[in-house]
Amino acid sequence: MQFTSRATTLSPFLAMAYGEKATQLELQGKEVIRLNLGEPDFGAPDAVIDAMKKALESPTFPYTSALGLPSLREAIATFYQSQHDIDVEPTRIVVTPGASGALLLCSAALVEPGDNIILGDPSYPCNRRFLESFGGEVTLVPTCAEQNFQLTAHDVETHWQSNTKGVLIASPANPTGTAIHRDELIAIGNICKRRKGFLIVDEIYLNLSLTESSDLNTILAANDLQDTVVIINSFSKYFGMTGWRLGWCVLPLPMVPIVEKLAQNLFICPSHLSQQAALACFTPQALTQCEENRVVLKLRAQHVFSALRDMGLPLEVQPQGAFYAYINIRPTGMTAVAFCDALLSQYGVALTPGNDFGDYQASHYVRLSFATSDEKLQEGLTRLAKFVAPLLANKQGE
């Protein structure tokens, strides 16, 4: 049996790989603090759990439309109005099997073999994997703390090639938690429109804001970009429904029937049960609980940033959303992989090496997720401080 080069050359997803390493240590009886995955510890809102139990009283769950339940598409549109003061037609919304399903469908609809797509470095690794799976040639553009680890319009203009088809941006981003400035994002959108390309904006962390920044608003607010912008979102982060595998995208109207045909053939439809339960996400009870969880994350963020500063690893830029800290470990003298391996084996704390997220200076960074309980987070930070203290002392003594 021969396997495709697409599969055999694919790099492992290190965040998951370090999760597997952690599992092996736990099987040996060791206690591991997992700060490697972006999985909220608070889970789905109570109203969603109740709605799922209620839905299970029905004996059958037939296929829904490939576009999703009409009632859920309408509820998502109402969410944009109530949370962001944006009017979105429900007909533009497609419910998908997670944000990953949304990006797969959009990649299938927009990317031909040989098309070039511009992404920032660092960025979420699976995003470029989807694009590459459909023959896309991804250009990773180095970014730095001075530009908030986000692309600029100048970057896009400079790296746009004759075969460039579009740009993919996440705001707030994984692994940095940083948001792109609103004016910069609109400028990039206008470049894509002028060049007859697309702009995909991953907004799955949009409602998990850690600040009151005006940049944390959906690109859908830019009315003149509606025909070239695709939005990706998910129930996994703000609503804490990671394993429910449910997301959505907002598309230009002409793209909807294209994606519908793809969804019919690739997925048939999203999970009926998950969709029924997700309707409860938009009840006042559930939204109140989600906002309470966001406040908890803000407090955790402040604690993490302070602890990192105290141990001698201050962040270069403060995240504006999500639940990540992207830490420059160059002062320790270790590479990211060596750092994560030693921290896990010696102190039982799992982080993710920066190598997961790109190439540019990736070996100097690690990602810490604070989407875990306060007790585990505190223990993980205590162990991390003990691990880095001698490393920093040795470097200072050289």
C-alpha positions in Angstrom: 0.0 0.0 0.0 1.3 3.4 -1.0 0.4 6.6 0.9 0.1 10.0 -0.6 2.9 12.6 -0.2 0.2 14.8 1.3 -0.1 12.4 4.2 3.5 11.3 4.6 5.0 14.7 4.5 2.6 16.2 7.0 4.1 17.5 10.2 2.6 16.3 13.4 0.4 18.7 15.4 2.7 19.2 18.3 0.0 20.5 20.7 -1.6 17.1 20.4 1.7 15.2 20.3 2.6 16.6 23.7 -0.8 15.7 24.9 0.0 12.1 24.0 3.4 12.3 25.8 1.5 13.6 28.8 -0.9 10.6 28.7 2.0 8.2 28.6 3.5 9.8 31.8 0.1 9.6 33.5 -0.1 5.9 32.6 3.1 5.6 34.5 1.5 7.1 37.6 2.9 10.6 37.2 0.7 13.7 37.7 0.9 16.0 34.7 -0.4 19.6 34.4 -1.6 20.0 30.8 -1.1 23.6 29.6 -0.6 22.5 26.0 -4.2 22.5 24.6 -6.6 25.3 24.0 -9.6 23.5 25.5 -11.7 25.6 28.0 -12.2 23.8 31.3 -15.6 25.2 31.9 -17.4 23.1 29.2 -20.7 23.8 27.7 -23.2 26.1 29.4 -25.8 24.4 31.7 -28.6 25.4 29.3 -26.9 23.6 26.5 -26.6 20.4 28.5 -30.2 20.6 29.5 -31.2 21.2 25.9 -29.2 18.1 24.8 -31.0 16.0 27.4 -34.3 17.3 26.3 -33.4 16.6 22.6 -32.6 13.0 23.5 -36.2 12.4 24.3 -36.7 12.2 20.6 -36.1 8.7 19.1 -34.5 9.9 15.9 -32.2 12.6 14.6 -32.5 12.7 10.8 -30.1 14.5 8.5 -30.5 18.2 8.6 -29.8 20.5 5.7 -26.2 20.5 4.7 -26.2 24.2 5.6 -27.5 23.5 9.1 -30.8 23.9 10.9 -32.5 27.1 9.8 -33.3 28.0 13.4 -29.6 27.8 14.4 -28.6 29.9 11.4 -31.1 32.5 12.5 -29.9 32.3 16.1 -26.3 32.9 15.0 -27.4 35.9 13.0 -29.2 37.3 16.0 -26.0 36.8 18.1 -24.1 39.0 15.7 -26.8 41.7 16.1 -26.9 41.5 19.9 -23.1 41.1 20.5 -21.6 43.2 17.7 -24.4 45.3 16.4 -24.0 43.8 12.9 -26.9 42.7 10.6 -26.0 39.3 9.0 -28.5 37.6 6.7 -29.1 34.0 8.0 -28.8 32.8 4.4 -25.1 33.7 4.5 -24.5 31.5 7.5 -23.4 27.9 7.1 -23.3 25.6 10.1 -20.3 23.2 10.0 -18.6 20.3 11.8 -16.4 22.6 13.9 -14.4 25.5 12.6 -12.1 22.9 11.0 -15.1 21.8 8.9 -15.7 25.4 7.9 -12.1 25.9 6.8 -12.1 22.6 4.9 -15.2 23.6 3.0 -13.9 27.1 2.3 -10.5 25.8 1.2 -12.2 23.3 -1.2 -14.3 26.2 -2.6 -11.6 28.8 -3.0 -8.2 27.0 -3.5 -6.9 25.4 -6.7 -3.6 23.5 -7.0 -0.8 26.1 -7.3 -2.7 29.0 -5.7 -0.7 31.0 -3.2 -2.2 32.0 0.1 -0.6 34.4 2.6 -0.5 33.7 6.3 1.3 35.2 9.2 4.1 33.4 11.1 3.3 32.4 13.8 -0.2 31.1 13.2 -2.4 28.1 13.9 -0.8 25.2 12.0 -3.9 23.4 10.9 -5.1 26.4 9.0 -2.3 26.1 6.5 -2.6 22.3 6.4 -6.2 22.6 5.0 -5.0 25.0 2.4 -2.1 22.8 1.4 -4.4 19.7 1.2 -6.2 21.3 -1.7 -2.9 22.2 -3.5 -2.4 25.6 -2.0 1.1 27.0 -1.7 1.2 28.8 1.6 3.5 31.8 2.2 4.3 32.3 5.9 5.2 35.9 6.4 7.4 36.5 9.5 5.8 38.8 12.1 7.1 40.1 15.4 6.0 41.5 18.8 6.4 45.1 17.5 3.6 44.5 15.0 1.5 42.5 17.5 2.5 39.2 15.7 0.0 40.1 13.0 0.3 40.8 9.3 0.3 44.4 8.0 -1.1 45.7 4.8 2.5 46.3 3.7 3.3 42.6 4.3 0.5 41.6 2.1 1.4 44.0 -0.7 5.0 43.0 -0.5 4.4 39.2 -0.6 1.5 39.2 -3.1 2.5 37.1 -6.1 1.0 36.6 -9.5 -0.5 33.3 -8.2 -1.7 34.7 -4.9 -5.4 33.9 -4.3 -6.0 35.4 -0.9 -5.0 35.9 2.8 -5.9 34.1 6.0 -5.8 36.0 9.3 -6.9 35.0 12.8 -7.9 37.7 15.2 -7.4 37.2 18.1 -4.8 34.7 17.1 -3.5 31.4 18.2 -0.8 31.1 19.6 -0.3 34.7 20.5 -3.8 35.9 21.6 -3.1 39.2 19.8 -5.7 41.0 17.6 -5.0 42.9 14.4 -5.7 46.6 14.3 -9.1 47.2 12.8 -7.8 49.7 10.2 -5.0 47.3 9.2 -7.4 44.5 8.7 -9.7 46.6 6.5 -6.7 47.7 4.5 -5.8 44.1 3.9 -9.4 43.4 3.0 -9.3 46.2 0.4 -6.0 44.8 -1.1 -7.6 41.4 -1.5 -10.7 42.9 -3.1 -8.7 45.1 -5.4 -6.7 42.1 -6.5 -9.8 39.9 -6.9 -8.7 37.7 -4.1 -10.3 36.5 -0.8 -9.8 37.3 2.8 -10.6 34.5 5.4 -10.8 35.8 8.9 -10.7 33.2 11.7 -12.7 34.8 14.5 -13.2 31.8 16.9 -11.7 33.8 19.8 -13.5 37.0 19.0 -15.8 36.9 22.0 -13.1 35.8 24.4 -11.7 39.3 24.8 -9.3 40.0 27.6 -9.3 43.8 27.0 -11.8 46.4 25.9 -9.8 46.9 22.6 -11.8 48.4 19.7 -9.9 46.0 17.5 -12.0 43.1 18.8 -14.8 43.5 16.4 -15.8 41.3 13.4 -14.7 42.3 10.0 -18.3 42.0 9.0 -18.6 45.5 10.2 -16.9 46.6 7.0 -19.9 46.6 4.7 -17.9 47.2 1.5 -15.9 43.9 2.0 -18.9 41.6 2.2 -18.4 40.1 -1.2 -14.8 39.0 -0.7 -14.6 38.2 3.1 -15.2 34.8 4.6 -15.6 34.5 8.4 -14.8 31.3 10.4 -16.2 30.8 13.9 -16.9 28.0 16.3 -18.9 26.9 19.3 -15.7 25.4 20.8 -14.1 28.3 22.6 -16.5 31.0 23.8 -19.3 28.4 24.3 -16.8 25.7 25.6 -18.2 23.0 23.3 -14.9 21.6 22.0 -15.9 17.9 21.6 -19.3 18.8 20.2 -17.7 19.6 16.8 -19.8 22.4 15.7 -18.9 25.7 14.0 -20.0 28.1 11.3 -18.9 30.3 8.6 -20.3 33.5 7.1 -20.0 33.7 3.4 -20.6 36.0 0.5 -24.1 35.0 -0.9 -22.8 33.6 -4.2 -20.5 31.2 -2.3 -23.3 29.6 -0.3 -24.6 27.2 -3.0 -21.0 26.2 -3.8 -20.3 25.4 -0.1 -23.6 23.7 0.2 -22.7 21.2 -2.6 -19.4 20.5 -1.0 -20.9 20.0 2.4 -23.5 17.6 1.0 -20.7 15.5 -0.5 -18.1 15.8 2.3 -20.2 15.8 5.5 -23.9 15.4 4.5 -24.7 17.7 7.5 -23.4 18.7 10.9 -24.5 16.7 13.9 -28.2 17.1 14.4 -28.0 16.6 18.2 -25.2 19.1 18.6 -27.2 21.6 16.6 -30.3 21.1 18.7 -28.3 21.6 21.9 -26.4 24.6 20.5 -29.7 26.6 20.0 -29.6 27.0 23.8 -26.2 28.8 23.5 -28.1 32.0 22.7 -30.4 32.0 25.7 -29.9 34.7 28.3 -28.9 32.0 30.8 -26.2 30.6 28.6 -24.8 33.9 27.5 -24.6 35.1 31.1 -22.6 31.9 32.0 -20.3 32.4 29.0 -19.6 36.0 30.1 -18.9 34.8 33.7 -16.4 32.3 32.2 -14.8 35.1 30.2 -14.3 37.1 33.3 -12.6 34.1 35.0 -10.2 33.9 32.0 -9.4 37.6 32.3 -8.4 37.0 35.9 -6.3 34.0 35.0 -4.6 36.0 32.3 -3.6 38.7 34.7 -2.2 36.0 37.1 -0.3 34.2 34.3 1.2 37.4 32.9 2.3 38.5 36.4 3.8 35.1 37.2 5.7 35.0 34.0 7.1 38.4 34.7 8.1 37.4 38.2 10.0 34.3 37.0 11.9 36.3 34.4 10.0 35.5 31.3 7.8 38.6 30.7 5.6 38.6 27.6 6.7 40.7 24.7 3.1 41.7 23.9 0.0 41.4 26.0 -2.7 39.2 24.4 -6.1 40.8 23.8 -8.1 37.7 23.5 -8.2 33.9 23.7 -6.3 32.1 26.5 -2.7 31.8 25.5 0.7 33.2 26.5 3.4 33.1 23.8 6.6 33.1 25.7 10.1 33.9 24.5 12.4 31.4 26.2 15.6 32.5 24.5 16.9 33.8 27.9 16.9 30.2 29.1 19.4 29.1 26.5 17.2 26.2 25.4 15.3 25.5 22.2 11.6 25.2 22.3 11.4 21.5 21.8 14.2 20.8 24.4 12.5 23.2 26.8 9.1 21.4 26.5 10.7 18.0 26.6 12.6 18.7 29.8 9.8 20.6 31.5 7.4 17.6 30.8 9.8 14.9 31.9 11.3 16.7 34.9 8.3 18.6 36.2 5.3 17.1 34.6 4.1 20.3 32.8 3.0 20.1 29.2 3.5 23.2 27.0 3.6 23.5 23.2 6.8 24.3 21.3 6.7 27.4 19.0 7.8 25.1 16.2 4.1 24.1 15.9 3.1 27.5 14.7 5.6 28.4 12.0 9.3 28.8 11.1 10.4 32.3 12.0 12.2 32.3 15.4 9.9 29.4 16.3 12.5 27.6 18.4 12.6 30.6 20.7 9.0 30.4 21.8 6.6 28.2 23.7 2.8 28.5 24.1 1.1 28.2 27.4 -2.7 27.7 27.6 -4.4 29.0 30.7 -7.7 27.3 29.7 -7.6 25.1 32.8 -8.7 25.2 36.4 -7.1 27.8 38.7 -5.7 25.0 41.0 -3.9 23.2 38.1 -2.8 26.5 36.6 -1.2 27.7 39.8 0.6 24.3 40.2 1.8 24.4 36.6 3.2 28.0 37.1 4.9 27.0 40.3 6.6 24.1 38.6 7.5 26.2 35.6 9.1 28.8 37.8 11.2 26.1 39.5 12.3 24.8 36.1 13.4 28.1 34.6 15.1 29.6 37.8 18.4 27.7 37.4 18.3 28.1 33.6 18.1 31.9 33.9 20.6 32.0 36.7 23.1 30.0 34.6 22.7 32.3 31.6 23.1 35.4 33.7 26.3 34.0 35.2 27.9 33.4 31.9 
